[in-house]
Amino acid sequence: MRLVDSHCHLQADRFDGDVDEVLAAAREAGVERILVPGWNAWSSAAALDLVDRHPWLNAAVGVHPHDAAKVDDDDWEQIAQSARDPRVVAIGETGLDYDRVFSPILAQLSNLRRNLALAVETGKPAILHCRSPQGEREAQDALLRELRIFGSDPPRIVIHSYSGPLDYAVEMLELGAVISVSGLAFREGEESTADVVRLAPADRLLVETDSPFLPPPGGPRHRNTPEWVRVTASWVADLRGTDPDELGDQLVATYDEVVSRPVGSRP
C-alpha cells in the first residue's frame, strides 16, 4: 500500500539521533510523501534544512497556536520570507487550541489571521490545528468564522489531525478543505472521526502521524514515527470499504494535489 504522512515533525528533538534511520523505516513501510510543518521560527528553518538533506520531503512554515504569544516581529519576518521559498509547500502549522490554551486566545486569533493572510498571499495551503476541550466546539466554530471572512475565496485548507463533530467536517468540506486523520482518531471522545472518514470524498482525505505525537494502536508509546501511518491508512480503507492499494494511490494523488510542488524539485 502506498502511503503518505501529511504531518510529521521530524525536526523535533526526539529525532535528533536517528532521523535518517526513521526515514529509511518509513520508506520500507511504503511511505512516499512526508510533510514537515514548522511551529515557530526555529522549527520552520529546521524543516527546510531537512528538505535540503532529504529532497523527497516537503516543508511548511508557520506559527502554532501554542507559540502565538512567543513569536516576535523578527521571528515572523523570518517565517514570512521563507514562506516564499520554493521548498515550502504550505503555511503552518497554525490554527486554534482552546483546550490547553498555552497562548491567550486573542493572541491565537491574531496569529491565525496573519498565517491565513500569508497563505492567501503565497497561494499555498494553510495547515490548521483545531482543538476544543472534549465535548465542546468553541475552537471549531471560531475557526469557521475566521475562514468565512474570506467569503467565496478562502485560502486552501488542510485540517490537520481532525477533531470535532461531523457537522464541523461538513462545513469545512463546503469551504474546500482537505481533512487529514491521525492516531487521535482512535482516542476516546474522537469517535465522530470515523463518520467523517466515511463521509468525506476520497480526494479530500489524507492520513498523518503527527509524529512524534499521537501513536495509533500498536504504535510505540514513547515516540510515534511516520512508518506507523500505515495503521491509520488501513483503518481508513476498512471504514470506507476501499481496496488498500486503491486508497494508497488516492492518498498520494491527493497529497500531490494539495502541496502542488513536484516531490524532489529544487529551488
N, C-alpha and C positions, 0 to 999 in steps of 0.2 A: 504493500500500500504506500503510495506517495504521500508525503506529509509536509506540512508547513508548521512553523511555530511563529505566529504573528505577533508575539510579545514575549521577549526573553531578555532579562537584564544581565547579560554576560559580562558586563563591566563591573558588576558588583564584587565586593571584596571576597565573597565566598568562592569566587572563581579565580582568584589571583594565582594560585599554584598550579592549576591544571586545565585552563580554558581550552588548550589545544586538544587535550585528551577528551574533554567533554564534547567538543565539536566533532571529533572523529567518531565517538559513540553515537552522536546524533545522525551523522551520515550513514553509519552502519544500520541504524534503525529505519532509515528511509526518509529522513528529514532533508528536504531540498531547498527550503527557504527559511530564513530566520530574520525577523526584525528586532533590532536592538534599540529600544527607546531610552532617551535620557530623562532625568527627573530634575536636574538643575544644571548649572553651567559646567561643572566638572564632569558629570556623568555624560552630558551631551558631547563634550570633547572626547571623552573616552570611547564613546560609541563610534565616533569617526576613526579613532585610532584602530579599533578592532576591524573596521571595514578595510582599512589600509592593509592590515595583516591577513585578512581573510575576505577577499573581494566578493565571495558568494553571499556574504551577509549584507544587510541593509541597515541604515541608521535613521533614527528620528531624534529630533532635538526639541526640548520644551521644558516647562516647569510643572511639576506635580503639585496638586493642591496642598500636600503636606509641607512643601517648601515655599508656598506662595508668599509668606511673610519674611522669608530668609534671603530671597534673591534681590540684590541691589541693582541699581541702574547699570553699572558696568557689567554685571553678570547678564542682565537682559540684553544689553547691546551685543555681547558676545554670541548669545543664542540667536538673536535676530539676524546677525551677519552670517552665522553658519547655516541658518535655515535656507539660504540661497545656494549653498554648496550642492553640486550635482549628486554627491554621495548621500545627501539627505533626501529621503523619500516621503517623510511625514513630519508633522508637528506634534510633539508630545513626548511623554505622556502628560496630559493636563486633565482638567476636569474639576469635580467637586467631591469632597469627602465630609459628610455631615455626621459620620459615625465616630471617627476618632478625633476630628477637629484639631489636628496638630498646628494648623494656621487658622486665624479667625475667619469666619465666614465671609465678611466683607473683603478681606484680602484674597480669599479664594475666588470670589466673583471677579474682582479686578484682574487677577492673574488669568482666569479663564478667558476673559474678554480680549486681553491682548494676545493670548495664544490663538484664539479663534480668528482675530484680525490678521495675524501672521499667516494662518492657513489660507485665508482668502487671498491675501496679497501674493503669496507664493504659488497658489494653486495646488497645494499639497494637502492631503487629508489630515484631519485632526484626530489624534488617538485619545479617546476620552475615558477617563476613570470616573465612576459614579457609585458612591456608597451612601446609604442611609442606615440608621440603626435598624436592627432586624424587625420586620413587620411594619416599618414606616417607609415613606417615599418622598420626603421633602427634597432631598438632593435630586432625585429623578425629575420631579416637577420643576425645580429651579433650572435644571439643565435644559429641559424642553423649552422653558420660557426664553432662555438666552439664545437658543438656536432659532426660535421663531422670530426674533428681532430681525433676522436676515431676510425675512419674507420668502419670496419664491426662489431665492438664490443663496441658500445656506452653504457653508463650506462642506466639502466631502467629509464624512464622519465614519470612524470605526469605533464602536462601543466595545472597549476592552474588558475582558473578564466579566461578562454580563451578570448583572444582579438587579432584580426588580420584578414587578408584576408583569403579567402578559400584556396588559393594555399599554404599558410603557414601551414595550418592544414594538407593538403595532404602530404607535405614534412615531417612534424612531424610524421604522421602516418607511413610513409615509414621507419622512424627511430625507430619505435616500440612504439611510445608514446601513453599513455592514456590521453584523453582530459577531463578536468573537467569544468563544466559550472556553473556559479554563477549568482547572480542578475545583474551583469554587463551586461549580455546579453540583458536586457530589456532597456538599455540606448540608446539614440540617438547616432548614429555613430557606433554601435556594431551590426548592422543588419546582417552582414555576419555570425554571430554565429549560426543563425537559419539554414543556409545552411550547416554549419559544423555538427550540430546535425543530420541533415538528412543524411549526407554522412558517418559519422563515423560508423564502425562496432559496433554492440551492446555491444560487450565485450571490447570496447576501450573507453567507455563513463562513466563518473562519474558526480555527482552533488555535490554542496557545497554551503555554505552560505558566507564564508569568514567573518563570524561574528567576531567583532561587526560591520563590514562594509557591504556595498552593499546590502541593503534590496531589495527584489523583490517587484513588485507591490502589494500593500495591506499590506506590512510588516511595522513594526514600524520604523519610520524615524530616531529616536534618537539612536537606538541600535538594530542591527539585532541579531537574536538568531537562534540556529540550528533548531527549530521546523519549521521555515519558508522555509526550503529546500523543503518542500512539494510543494510549488508554482512552483519552478523551475523544479522539477521532473515531475509534472503534465504537464507543458509546453512541456517538452521533449517527454513525452508519446504522447501528441497530435500531435506534429510535425512529429513524426515517425509513427503515426498510430498504436501504440502499446497498448495493454491492460495494464493499470496501474499496475495490480498485476504481470503481466509478466515482465514489466520493473523493478519493485521493486526487484523481485528475481534476475534479471540480475545485478542490481546495487550492491546488497550485494555480489554476486559471484565475480564480477569484483573487488570490494574493497578488498575482502579476497585474491584474487589472487595477487593484487598489493602489499599489505602490507606483505603477506606471513608469518604472525605470527598469530596463533590462538588467537582470542579475549579472553582476560581474563587470558592468560597464564602468569606465573610469572618467574622472573629471576632464 
